[in-house]
Amino acid sequence: MGASDDLQRMRVADLRDELARRSLDTGGLKAALVSRLAKALRSEKETSSSRREAEPQIRERERGETARGGVDRTTTR
């Protein structure tokens, strides 16, 4: 069973709640709500994936700045 099957099984009220939580349009028929939420979930997944890919590069850059006398962002006061 895929994500779209899961969305199809959701009640319209729940679909609208999920869309509202993401500040998306909550109007329309169930098919439109499912489509809109599926698109938002794909976008969130892609964003999350690209962030995970960038994290090692960011940490490496920060380590390099610290080694060169730059700002140490890993400690708190």
Residue, then its C-alpha position, 0 to 999 in steps of 0.5 A: m500500500g502506497a502513500s496515496d492509498d493512505l491519503q485516499r483512506m483519510r477523512v475529508a476533515d482530516l485532509r483539511d486539517e493536514l492542509a491547514r497545518r501546512s498553511l495550504d488551501t483547504g477547499g475543494l473535493k476530496a480528490a483535490l485535497v488528496s492531490r494537494l496534500a500528496k504534493a506537499l508531502r513529496s515536497e517535504k520529503e525532498t526538502s528533508s532529503s536535501r538537508r540531510e545531504a547538505e549537513p555533512q558539508i556544512r559541518e565540514r565547513e564549520r570545522g574548517e572555519t574553527a581550525r582556521g580561527g573562525v567562529d566556533r559554533t559548536t560551543t555555548r556559553 
